[in-house]
Structures are given as structure tokens and as C-alpha cells.
Amino acid sequence: MTTTATRAATAATATPGLVPVLWLALLATPVAAAANAPVLILPDMAASLGVRTETAAWLVAAFAWAMAVSVPLLSGLLRRRGLPPVLRLSGALLLGGTLLVAASPWLPVTLLGRAAQAAGGAGLVAAAMSLAGSARRMGVISAGFGMLGAAGPLLGAQLSHTVSWRLSLSVSLVSLLALPAVSRHAAITTPPTTPPTAPRNRFDARGAALLTVLATTLVLLPHAPAAAIGSAAVAAALLALHVRRRPDGFVPAALVRSPLFLGSALLALALSTSYFTLLFAVPRLLADRAGWDVTAAGAGQLVALLTGSALSWLLAAASARMGRTAVRTVLVTIGTLAALLAVFASWGPLLLVATLGGVFGATGANAVLSMQAASSAPDPQRPTAIGLFTLCYQLGGAFGPAIATALVLGGA
């Protein structure tokens, strides 16, 4: 069984009919650099906008929120309408949001631009993940996420110091270079998500709205715990009742009742939260505990993140041979050790090892567990499963920076 699965994954990777995976990586991964670009330049952004560092951190939270809520929404659009509308809408959102970020002198408008950038990037990510087809190809995309995310902080700092921090937040525009090629290949090789002759159910607007409200309250949890906890509980209860009434709606009942899907999504959430906390906290810890300057911290973190991302691809490539239990044991063990090192280590290289372990766990989870989550759903619902899984992963991108700001960066 294991050998058969491995051969199937290899065949899927090499099948000529699939969209070339490097185009998918180019489509999806630049958003990771844009997401992580503020890591080393939050104080510069805050000074330019005339706000405190904690307030400027909302630019990170807004991006993470928009990514989190947009992936399942655009995955739903992908499931119902197919790939071309998602690519067109995502490209327009990405371009429009970038223009707002480039031109706005005010924080609220800049927040709107960042949210639009993230929503566009989320649609491109949803499209790329839905076209991946195997854990090995998904591993290429996830490793690209890690590598571009690794380059994001240092790239953001360099662009900020030489040109402007606004340019640092615009690097996701590179994704647009892949749109023509992906559209062309997908039009030739990919069947429509829903056959033209199949009946279409009415769009579950209430389910989509309740999921968006729930995700929004969860994103606000680190910032306003008292209000967010109550709101999240109400939203979750209403969504649960709605799923009962409409089990085939925007949030399929079969997914939320699947132990494989829930276990995959929750583990990805935990590892993603740990990674994004380390991503924002370790540069400050390197300065406070080891006396490293910003350049040394950024370069060291870049090496650690690139190494961890490359190793995560090896895990994805070997996942079919290892089996689910072994893969999850590796992810949990390394993720736990990374968090412990960040808490107790004071030597710079050990803090970088913590970063390496964090990105390995998160990108490995995104590559392998996303395919496991998708396998728990019937074929028509796989875009939805990937979208909901990615929602959980992206929530870590909202929780992590807020936790790092509260524990480490609050005095900046």
C-alpha cells in the first residue's frame, strides 16, 4: 500500500497534463514575502504613519485576517465557478490593494489596501493548492512559501532602507507574472470543478457569512480577548446550528465531523501559530539575549528559514512512505522543541535553530496535512476542504504576531 501511494504521488508529480508546479509556486508564494516583509520594519512603518509600533502591527493582523477569511470564500467560488473567475478577481484585488498601499498616507486606507492584497493573494493560493494534486507537488509550493517567507523580513528591510517600506509591502505583485501561464495551462488540462450539466445548489450565503464572522472574532482574540471570546462562542454556535440545517452548505458537515480533517487542521493551526510567533519574536530575542544587530539577526534568520523550508520539502516527498502517524510525530516533536528553545535559549545559534524548527513544522504541515485534509472529502468538496484547512493555517498568521507583540515586542 505504501509503495503504491508513493508511485501514485510520483506519477502525479510527473504527469504532463498537470499545470507545471513551478508556475503554481510563482503564483502562490510571493504573498508569503509580502506577509513577512514587516517583521524588521514595524517601527519604521509606525513612524511614517505617525502611530505606535503596536498600532502599526494591525497592518500584519489585517493581512492575516484577510488571508484567513478569503481563502475559504474564494475556494467556494473556485468550487462553483471554476478557475478563470478566481484568477481574474484575485489579480484585480492584488493590484488594487497594492496601489492603495503605495499611495495612502493614512493608516485606515493602508489597512484596506493590505486587506485587498491579502484577499487577492488568498485566491491565488487557493487556485495553486487546488491544482497541486499530490503531497510532493504541494511540498514544492509549501517550501516556496517558507523560502519566500524567509526572504521577506530581510528583503523588506533592504527595500525599506533603500527605497520605501511601501515597496516592501508590494512584492506580492510578482504573482501576476504567473497568471497568463497558469490560466493557459489550466484551461487546456483541467476539467471544470463542476460539470456544466450538473445542477448547482443555491450559494450558502449564510454559512459563508457565519464562517467569516467566526474567523474575524478569532483573529481579534489576541487583541480584545474578552469581547472576542464571547463573540466567537456565539458565532460558532450559530454556525454549528446552520451546518446541521444545511449539511451540504458552505461548511460541509462531513468535513467538520471527520477526525482526519479536524486533526490535520488543528495541528496545522498550532504549528502555524508557533512559527509566526517565532518569526516575529526571534529577531528581538537575538538582540536582547545575544546582542545581535538587526542585519545579523535578519541574515541569520534568513539562513535558518531557508534551511527549514528545504527540509520540509524532503518531509513532504517522503510522507507517502512514512505514513500519517510518523509524519505527525515528526511535526509535533520538532514544533515542540522549537518552542522550548525559544523560551529557554540565550545563545544566538540556538535561537536560530528554534526558527528553523518552527518553519519546518509549519511548512511541512501545510504540505502534508493539507493533502490529508483534502483526502477526507469527496472530489467535489476538495477545494472547500483545502480552503477550510488553509483558514486554520492562516489563523496562526494572525495569532503569532499578536502573541509576539504582547510577549516580546510590546516595548518597541
RAPE-V802334 format. One record per residue. RES is the residue in three letters. PSI is psi in degrees with one decimal (999 if undefined). OMEGA is omega in radians with two decimals (* if undefined). D_LAST is the distance of its C-alpha to the last C-alpha in Angstrom with 1 decimal. Layout:
res=(RES,RES)
psi=(PSI,PSI)
omega=(OMEGA,OMEGA)
d_last=(D_LAST,D_LAST)
This chain:
res=(MET,THR,THR,THR,ALA,THR,ARG,ALA,ALA,THR,ALA,ALA,THR,ALA,THR,PRO,GLY,LEU,VAL,PRO,VAL,LEU,TRP,LEU,ALA,LEU,LEU,ALA,THR,PRO,VAL,ALA,ALA,ALA,ALA,ASN,ALA,PRO,VAL,LEU,ILE,LEU,PRO,ASP,MET,ALA,ALA,SER,LEU,GLY,VAL,ARG,THR,GLU,THR,ALA,ALA,TRP,LEU,VAL,ALA,ALA,PHE,ALA,TRP,ALA,MET,ALA,VAL,SER,VAL,PRO,LEU,LEU,SER,GLY,LEU,LEU,ARG,ARG,ARG,GLY,LEU,PRO,PRO,VAL,LEU,ARG,LEU,SER,GLY,ALA,LEU,LEU,LEU,GLY,GLY,THR,LEU,LEU,VAL,ALA,ALA,SER,PRO,TRP,LEU,PRO,VAL,THR,LEU,LEU,GLY,ARG,ALA,ALA,GLN,ALA,ALA,GLY,GLY,ALA,GLY,LEU,VAL,ALA,ALA,ALA,MET,SER,LEU,ALA,GLY,SER,ALA,ARG,ARG,MET,GLY,VAL,ILE,SER,ALA,GLY,PHE,GLY,MET,LEU,GLY,ALA,ALA,GLY,PRO,LEU,LEU,GLY,ALA,GLN,LEU,SER,HIS,THR,VAL,SER,TRP,ARG,LEU,SER,LEU,SER,VAL,SER,LEU,VAL,SER,LEU,LEU,ALA,LEU,PRO,ALA,VAL,SER,ARG,HIS,ALA,ALA,ILE,THR,THR,PRO,PRO,THR,THR,PRO,PRO,THR,ALA,PRO,ARG,ASN,ARG,PHE,ASP,ALA,ARG,GLY,ALA,ALA,LEU,LEU,THR,VAL,LEU,ALA,THR,THR,LEU,VAL,LEU,LEU,PRO,HIS,ALA,PRO,ALA,ALA,ALA,ILE,GLY,SER,ALA,ALA,VAL,ALA,ALA,ALA,LEU,LEU,ALA,LEU,HIS,VAL,ARG,ARG,ARG,PRO,ASP,GLY,PHE,VAL,PRO,ALA,ALA,LEU,VAL,ARG,SER,PRO,LEU,PHE,LEU,GLY,SER,ALA,LEU,LEU,ALA,LEU,ALA,LEU,SER,THR,SER,TYR,PHE,THR,LEU,LEU,PHE,ALA,VAL,PRO,ARG,LEU,LEU,ALA,ASP,ARG,ALA,GLY,TRP,ASP,VAL,THR,ALA,ALA,GLY,ALA,GLY,GLN,LEU,VAL,ALA,LEU,LEU,THR,GLY,SER,ALA,LEU,SER,TRP,LEU,LEU,ALA,ALA,ALA,SER,ALA,ARG,MET,GLY,ARG,THR,ALA,VAL,ARG,THR,VAL,LEU,VAL,THR,ILE,GLY,THR,LEU,ALA,ALA,LEU,LEU,ALA,VAL,PHE,ALA,SER,TRP,GLY,PRO,LEU,LEU,LEU,VAL,ALA,THR,LEU,GLY,GLY,VAL,PHE,GLY,ALA,THR,GLY,ALA,ASN,ALA,VAL,LEU,SER,MET,GLN,ALA,ALA,SER,SER,ALA,PRO,ASP,PRO,GLN,ARG,PRO,THR,ALA,ILE,GLY,LEU,PHE,THR,LEU,CYS,TYR,GLN,LEU,GLY,GLY,ALA,PHE,GLY,PRO,ALA,ILE,ALA,THR,ALA,LEU,VAL,LEU,GLY,GLY,ALA)
psi=(-44.2,-42.8,-40.2,-43.8,-39.4,-45.0,-36.9,-41.9,-40.9,-41.6,-40.7,-36.4,-34.6,-3.2,125.1,-27.4,-17.3,151.9,129.7,131.9,-27.1,-33.1,-39.6,-40.3,-42.4,-34.4,-40.2,-33.1,-25.5,-24.5,-26.9,-38.9,-41.2,-36.5,-38.2,-5.1,-33.6,-5.3,-45.9,-3.1,14.7,-43.6,-37.9,-42.5,-42.6,-43.7,-40.6,-36.9,-3.8,35.1,172.2,163.1,-41.4,-35.8,-41.7,-26.0,-16.5,-23.6,-32.7,-45.0,-39.9,-40.0,-46.6,-40.0,-48.6,-39.1,-44.6,-47.3,-24.8,-31.1,-50.6,-34.8,-46.7,-26.1,-37.0,-40.6,-39.7,-41.9,-37.6,-36.9,-11.8,-176.8,-45.5,-44.6,-36.2,-43.1,-42.4,-47.8,-42.5,-43.7,-40.6,-42.6,-42.5,-45.1,-46.3,-42.5,-39.6,-38.7,-38.7,-45.5,-39.2,-30.0,-20.4,130.3,-1.8,142.4,-47.1,-41.7,-36.4,-38.3,-42.0,-42.0,-42.3,-39.2,-40.6,-40.9,-47.2,-40.1,-42.3,-44.8,-36.8,-40.5,-39.8,-37.5,-45.7,-42.0,-46.2,-43.8,-36.9,-23.5,-4.0,-57.8,-19.9,160.1,-34.7,-45.0,-37.5,-32.2,-36.1,-45.0,-45.3,-40.1,-37.7,-39.9,-49.0,-42.1,-44.6,-36.9,-35.5,-42.6,-20.8,-51.4,-47.7,-40.6,-42.8,-41.7,-43.0,-45.5,-36.6,-41.7,-31.1,-31.0,-77.4,149.7,-23.1,-36.9,-34.8,-34.7,5.3,6.3,-16.1,-11.7,-22.1,-27.7,-31.2,-21.9,-27.2,-13.0,-48.9,-43.0,-44.4,-41.8,-42.7,-48.4,-42.4,-36.2,-32.1,-39.8,-16.1,124.2,155.6,149.0,-40.8,122.7,142.7,-29.3,-9.5,142.1,142.8,128.8,155.3,138.5,134.1,78.0,-37.4,-42.3,-42.2,-41.3,-42.5,-39.1,-39.8,-42.8,-43.7,-46.7,-38.9,-44.0,-34.7,-38.0,-35.7,-8.9,-45.9,-21.2,-36.4,74.6,-44.7,-49.6,-38.8,-37.6,-48.7,-44.2,-40.6,-38.9,-43.3,-46.4,-41.0,-41.0,-44.3,-39.5,-40.2,-42.7,-39.8,-40.2,-36.0,-42.4,-32.9,79.6,-16.5,21.7,-152.4,-36.2,98.3,135.9,-34.7,-33.0,-47.9,-14.1,1.6,117.4,-35.1,-45.4,-48.3,-43.7,-41.7,-46.8,-42.2,-37.0,-40.0,-39.5,-45.8,-45.6,-35.3,-42.6,-44.2,-44.2,-49.0,-29.3,-46.5,-38.7,-42.1,-26.3,-35.7,-40.8,-40.9,-38.9,-36.5,-36.5,-44.8,-41.4,-31.6,-5.1,23.3,146.0,176.4,-41.0,-45.9,-41.8,-43.8,-42.7,-43.6,-41.4,-35.8,-46.9,-44.3,-42.3,-39.8,-42.5,-46.7,-38.4,-42.7,-41.9,-32.5,-32.8,-38.2,-39.8,-43.9,-41.8,-32.0,-3.5,-35.2,-34.8,-31.0,-36.3,160.7,-46.5,-44.4,-42.4,-45.1,-35.2,-43.4,-46.6,-45.6,-43.1,-49.3,-38.9,-40.4,-44.3,-37.6,-44.2,-41.3,-39.7,-41.5,-33.9,-40.9,-21.9,143.9,-7.6,130.7,-51.7,-34.0,-35.8,-35.5,-34.4,-36.5,-43.3,-43.5,-47.0,-37.2,-45.8,-33.4,-47.1,-43.7,-47.9,-34.4,-41.2,-41.3,-38.5,-50.2,-47.8,-27.6,-39.3,-36.1,-42.2,-42.5,-33.9,-15.1,-5.0,150.5,158.7,-45.9,-23.3,3.7,-39.5,-37.2,-42.8,-43.6,-39.4,-44.0,-37.4,-46.2,-31.6,-46.9,-42.7,-43.5,-25.3,-32.2,-33.3,-21.5,-41.9,-43.7,-54.2,-35.9,-40.8,-43.1,-39.9,-41.7,-38.0,-31.9,-41.6,-2.2,-26.3,0.9,999)
omega=(-3.13,3.13,3.11,-3.14,3.14,3.14,3.13,3.12,3.13,3.13,3.12,-3.14,-3.01,-3.06,-3.08,-3.07,-3.12,3.03,-3.14,-2.97,3.12,3.02,3.11,3.11,3.12,3.12,-2.95,-2.86,3.14,3.12,3.11,3.09,3.12,-3.14,-3.05,-3.12,-3.11,-2.98,-3.07,-3.03,3.11,3.11,3.10,3.11,3.14,-3.14,-3.13,-3.12,3.11,3.13,3.10,-3.13,3.13,3.12,3.11,3.12,3.06,3.05,3.06,-3.12,3.14,3.12,-3.13,3.12,-3.11,3.06,-3.07,-3.06,-3.05,-3.11,3.11,3.13,-3.12,2.99,3.05,3.07,3.11,-3.13,-3.04,-2.99,-3.13,-2.98,-3.01,3.12,3.14,3.13,-3.14,-3.13,-3.11,3.12,3.14,3.12,-3.13,-3.13,3.14,3.12,3.13,3.09,3.09,3.13,-3.10,-2.98,-2.97,3.03,-3.04,-3.12,-3.09,-3.14,3.08,3.07,3.11,3.11,3.11,3.12,3.11,3.06,-3.09,3.12,3.08,3.09,3.13,3.11,3.11,3.08,3.14,3.13,-3.11,-3.12,-3.13,3.14,-3.05,3.01,-3.13,3.13,-3.12,3.09,3.06,3.08,3.08,3.14,-3.12,3.07,3.06,3.04,-3.11,-3.10,3.09,3.04,3.10,-3.13,-3.05,-3.11,-3.11,3.08,3.11,3.13,-3.12,3.11,3.13,-3.08,-3.09,-3.12,-3.09,3.06,3.12,3.06,3.11,-3.10,-3.06,-3.02,3.13,3.06,3.12,3.13,-3.07,3.11,-3.10,-3.04,-3.11,-3.10,-3.14,3.13,-3.12,-3.13,-3.10,3.13,-3.11,-2.91,-2.98,3.07,3.11,-3.11,3.10,-3.13,-3.09,-3.11,-3.09,3.10,3.13,3.03,3.07,-3.12,-3.11,-3.09,-3.12,3.10,3.11,-3.13,-3.14,3.10,3.12,3.11,3.13,3.13,-3.14,3.13,3.10,3.09,-3.13,-3.05,3.14,-3.05,-3.13,-2.97,-3.04,-3.13,-3.05,-3.12,3.14,-3.14,3.14,3.12,3.12,-3.14,-3.14,3.13,3.13,3.12,3.11,3.10,-3.13,3.12,3.08,-3.11,-3.12,-3.03,3.13,-3.05,-3.05,3.03,-3.06,3.14,-3.12,-3.14,-3.07,3.07,-3.08,3.10,3.14,3.14,-3.09,3.13,3.13,-3.07,-3.10,3.08,3.08,3.10,-3.12,-3.11,3.10,3.11,3.12,-3.11,-3.09,3.02,3.13,-3.10,-3.11,-3.05,-3.00,3.08,3.09,3.11,3.08,3.10,-3.04,-3.03,-3.04,3.09,-3.14,3.06,-3.03,-3.11,3.13,3.13,-3.14,3.14,3.13,3.12,3.11,3.14,-3.13,-3.10,3.10,3.13,3.13,3.12,3.11,3.12,3.12,3.07,3.09,3.09,-3.14,-3.13,-3.10,-2.98,-3.12,3.13,-3.03,-3.06,-3.03,-3.05,-3.13,3.14,-3.12,3.09,3.11,-3.10,-3.12,-3.12,-3.10,3.09,3.12,3.12,3.12,3.13,3.13,3.10,3.14,-3.12,-2.95,-3.03,3.04,3.11,-3.04,-3.13,3.10,3.07,3.08,3.05,3.07,3.09,3.11,3.13,3.13,-3.12,3.07,-3.12,-3.07,-3.10,3.04,3.10,-3.13,-3.12,-2.98,-3.06,3.09,3.11,3.08,3.11,3.14,-3.12,3.13,-3.08,2.99,-3.04,-3.11,-3.09,-3.08,3.03,3.09,3.13,3.11,3.12,3.14,3.06,-3.12,3.02,3.13,3.12,-3.10,3.04,3.04,3.08,3.04,-3.11,-3.00,3.13,3.11,3.10,3.12,3.12,-3.12,-3.04,-2.96,-2.97,-3.02,-3.12,-3.09,*)
d_last=(53.8,50.8,52.7,53.6,50.0,48.9,51.6,50.8,47.1,48.3,50.8,48.3,46.1,49.0,50.8,51.5,51.3,47.6,45.0,43.9,40.8,39.1,39.4,37.8,34.9,34.4,34.7,32.1,29.5,27.8,26.0,24.0,22.7,21.8,20.0,17.9,17.4,13.9,12.5,11.5,11.3,9.2,7.4,11.1,12.5,10.5,11.7,15.1,15.5,14.4,12.0,8.5,6.4,8.0,11.2,11.2,11.2,14.6,15.9,15.6,17.1,19.8,20.8,21.2,23.1,25.4,26.1,26.8,29.2,30.8,32.0,34.5,35.6,36.3,37.9,40.1,41.1,41.7,44.0,46.0,46.1,45.6,43.5,44.2,42.8,39.5,39.1,40.0,37.7,34.7,35.2,35.4,32.2,30.3,31.8,31.3,27.7,26.9,28.7,26.7,23.3,24.8,26.2,24.1,22.1,21.0,18.6,21.4,23.7,21.2,20.6,24.4,24.7,22.3,24.3,27.5,26.4,25.6,28.9,30.8,29.3,30.1,33.7,34.0,32.6,35.2,37.9,37.2,37.0,40.2,41.9,40.8,43.7,43.0,40.4,40.8,40.2,37.3,36.0,36.0,34.0,31.5,31.2,30.7,27.8,26.2,26.9,25.7,22.6,22.3,22.7,20.4,17.0,18.7,21.0,18.3,16.6,20.1,21.2,18.2,18.7,22.5,23.1,20.5,17.8,20.5,22.8,20.4,20.7,24.5,25.6,27.1,29.9,31.4,32.6,35.1,37.1,38.2,39.4,43.0,43.7,42.5,44.4,47.5,47.5,46.7,49.4,51.9,51.0,49.3,51.5,50.2,48.1,50.7,54.3,55.7,58.5,56.4,55.9,52.4,51.2,49.6,45.9,44.1,41.9,41.4,40.2,37.8,36.4,36.0,34.2,31.8,31.2,30.7,28.2,26.3,26.1,25.0,22.1,21.1,21.5,17.9,16.9,20.0,21.9,24.7,25.8,25.3,27.3,30.3,30.2,30.0,32.9,35.0,34.3,35.1,38.3,39.4,38.8,40.7,43.6,43.6,43.8,46.8,48.5,47.7,47.4,47.6,45.0,41.6,40.4,43.6,44.6,45.7,42.2,40.6,43.5,43.3,42.0,41.4,39.2,37.2,36.7,35.6,33.2,31.6,31.2,29.6,27.1,26.2,25.8,23.9,21.3,21.0,20.7,18.0,15.9,16.5,16.0,12.4,11.7,14.0,12.4,9.5,12.5,14.5,12.3,12.0,15.5,17.5,16.1,16.2,14.9,13.7,17.3,18.7,16.3,17.1,20.8,21.1,19.6,22.0,24.9,24.1,23.8,26.9,28.8,28.0,28.9,32.2,33.0,32.5,35.2,37.5,37.0,37.8,40.9,42.1,41.3,44.8,46.4,44.0,44.4,41.9,41.7,41.0,38.3,36.5,36.8,35.2,32.3,31.6,32.1,29.7,27.1,27.3,27.2,24.1,22.2,23.7,22.7,19.1,19.3,21.4,21.3,19.9,21.8,20.3,23.3,23.4,19.9,21.2,24.3,22.2,20.9,24.6,25.8,23.4,24.5,28.1,28.2,26.7,28.7,31.8,31.7,31.4,34.4,36.7,35.9,36.0,39.6,40.4,39.2,41.2,44.2,44.3,45.2,48.4,48.3,48.0,44.9,43.0,40.8,39.9,39.2,36.9,35.1,34.5,33.5,31.0,29.7,28.9,27.3,25.1,24.0,22.2,20.3,19.2,18.6,16.8,13.6,13.5,14.1,11.5,8.8,10.6,11.3,8.7,5.5,5.5,3.8,0.0)
